[in-house]
Amino acid sequence: MTRAAINLNGPTGEVIDVTSLGRNTISSHKAGIGEYRVQGTLGMAPPPEGWGYVINPLDAGVEVRIRHVAPTLEISVSRDGVASDLQHSLTLHVAVEALPIEPLPEPVPDLLASVLRGIARCRAQADQAIAPLQDAVDLDEASELEQQHLRAWKRYRVALNRLPDQDGFPDNLQWPAAPQ
C-alpha cells in the first residue's frame, strides 16, 4: 500500500488531478448535494503517511465526514448541519495499491562495443610488445630473433587494424593469432 493526493472539483465531484506514489486510477463523481464518491482508493492514508484532507479556503466552515465502504470512499459535506456542495475543491490523502515491481529488462549486449574493446585490448598488448623491440632496432642493437618478433607483432597489429574491414564485421570475425 502507498499513498496519493487527489483534488476533487467541488461543483462537479470530478477528479481534478492525482499525485501518486502508486496507482492513480482514481475516479470520482458527485452523488448528490454534498455527497461525493471516490473509486480506486483503499481508503484514507493513515498517519504518519496520511494527513487526512484539506479544503480550499473558499469552503471554510464546512464539515467533512469521510468513510470507506470498500470499494468506495464516501464523502459528505455539510454547512451548519445542512448538506452543501463544495464551492471550490477538496484535497484527500488516500491509500492506493502499490505499483507492481516490474523486473528490469535484461541488458542487450552491444556486440560492436564489445568487439571494439577487444580490438583495443589486443592493440594495447601489441603496442607494449613492439615498443622495446622497435627501440632495439632503432639503436641497431636488435638481434635477428628480436627483429623477427618485431615483424610478427607489427603484422599482428596491422591485422587487428583491418578487422573492421572484414565482411561480417562485427558479427563474424577471423581474429588474428597473437605472436608467441
C-alpha positions in Angstrom: 0.0 0.0 0.0 1.2 3.5 -0.8 -0.4 7.0 -0.9 -1.8 9.5 -3.3 -3.2 13.0 -3.0 -6.3 13.7 -5.1 -8.0 17.0 -5.7 -11.8 16.9 -6.2 -13.7 19.6 -8.0 -16.4 20.7 -5.6 -19.2 21.7 -8.0 -18.9 18.5 -10.2 -17.2 16.0 -7.9 -14.7 15.0 -10.6 -11.0 14.4 -10.0 -9.0 17.5 -10.9 -5.7 15.7 -10.6 -3.9 12.9 -8.7 -0.3 12.9 -7.3 0.6 9.4 -6.5 3.4 7.1 -5.4 1.4 4.1 -6.6 -1.6 3.5 -8.8 -3.5 6.6 -9.8 -6.6 5.1 -11.5 -8.9 7.0 -9.3 -12.3 8.3 -10.4 -15.0 10.3 -8.6 -18.4 11.7 -9.0 -21.0 13.8 -7.2 -23.7 11.5 -5.9 -26.0 14.3 -4.6 -25.9 17.6 -2.8 -22.7 17.5 -0.6 -22.2 13.8 -1.4 -19.1 12.7 -3.3 -18.0 9.2 -4.2 -14.4 8.2 -4.9 -13.4 4.9 -6.6 -9.9 3.4 -6.8 -8.6 4.0 -3.3 -8.0 1.8 -0.3 -9.5 4.5 2.0 -7.7 7.3 3.7 -3.9 7.1 4.1 -3.3 6.5 7.9 -0.8 8.7 9.8 2.1 9.2 9.7 1.9 8.8 5.8 -1.5 10.5 5.6 -2.7 13.9 6.7 -6.5 13.5 6.0 -8.0 16.2 3.9 -7.7 19.9 3.2 -10.5 22.2 2.0 -10.0 25.2 -0.2 -10.3 28.5 1.8 -13.5 29.3 -0.2 -15.1 26.4 1.6 -14.1 27.4 5.1 -16.6 26.5 7.7 -17.9 23.3 6.1 -17.9 20.0 8.0 -16.5 17.0 6.1 -17.2 13.4 7.0 -15.3 10.6 5.3 -15.9 6.9 5.5 -14.6 4.0 3.4 -17.1 1.4 2.4 -15.0 -0.8 0.1 -14.5 -0.1 -2.7 -15.9 3.4 -2.3 -14.7 6.4 -0.3 -17.9 8.3 0.7 -17.5 12.0 1.5 -20.3 14.0 3.0 -20.1 17.8 3.2 -22.4 20.0 5.3 -22.6 23.6 6.4 -24.4 24.3 9.6 -25.8 20.8 9.6 -27.3 21.1 6.1 -25.8 19.1 3.1 -23.8 21.5 1.0 -21.7 21.3 -2.1 -18.2 22.5 -2.0 -17.7 25.7 -3.8 -14.1 25.0 -4.9 -12.2 21.8 -4.1 -11.2 19.2 -1.6 -7.8 17.5 -1.4 -7.7 14.0 0.0 -4.7 12.0 1.1 -5.7 8.4 0.3 -4.1 5.0 0.2 -3.7 3.3 -3.1 -2.3 0.0 -4.3 1.4 0.0 -4.9 2.6 -0.2 -8.4 3.8 -3.7 -9.3 7.5 -4.0 -9.4 8.5 -5.0 -12.9 11.8 -6.6 -13.4 14.3 -4.6 -15.5 14.8 -5.9 -18.9 17.9 -7.9 -19.5 20.6 -5.6 -21.0 21.2 -6.3 -24.6 24.9 -6.9 -25.1 26.4 -4.4 -27.5 28.4 -6.6 -29.9 30.1 -3.7 -31.7 31.2 -2.1 -28.4 32.5 -5.5 -27.2 34.4 -6.2 -30.4 35.9 -2.7 -30.4 37.0 -3.1 -26.7 38.6 -6.5 -27.7 40.5 -4.9 -30.6 41.7 -2.1 -28.3 42.8 -4.5 -25.6 44.8 -6.6 -28.2 46.2 -3.5 -29.8 47.5 -2.3 -26.4 49.2 -5.7 -25.9 50.8 -5.4 -29.4 51.9 -1.8 -28.7 53.5 -2.9 -25.4 55.4 -5.7 -27.1 56.5 -3.6 -30.1 57.9 -0.6 -28.2 61.1 -2.2 -26.7 61.7 -4.3 -29.9 61.5 -1.1 -32.0 63.9 0.7 -29.7 66.4 -2.1 -30.1 66.1 -1.9 -33.9 66.3 1.9 -33.9 69.6 1.7 -31.9 71.0 -1.0 -34.2 71.1 -3.3 -31.2 68.4 -5.8 -32.2 69.2 -9.5 -32.6 67.8 -11.4 -35.6 65.3 -13.0 -33.2 64.2 -9.6 -31.9 63.8 -8.3 -35.5 61.6 -11.4 -36.3 59.5 -10.8 -33.2 59.1 -7.1 -34.1 57.8 -8.0 -37.6 55.4 -10.6 -36.2 54.0 -8.1 -33.7 53.6 -5.4 -36.4 51.8 -7.9 -38.7 49.5 -8.7 -35.8 48.8 -5.1 -35.1 48.1 -4.5 -38.8 45.7 -7.4 -38.8 43.9 -6.0 -35.8 43.6 -2.6 -37.5 42.0 -4.4 -40.5 39.4 -6.3 -38.5 36.6 -3.6 -39.2 37.2 -4.1 -42.9 36.3 -7.8 -42.8 33.0 -9.0 -44.3 30.6 -9.7 -41.5 32.1 -7.2 -39.0 31.4 -7.2 -36.1 29.3 -10.4 -36.1 31.6 -12.8 -37.8 35.4 -12.2 -37.4 38.6 -14.1 -38.1 40.7 -12.9 -35.2 44.5 -12.9 -35.9 46.6 -15.0 -33.5 49.0 -13.1 -31.3 52.7 -13.9 -31.7 54.2 -16.3 -29.2 
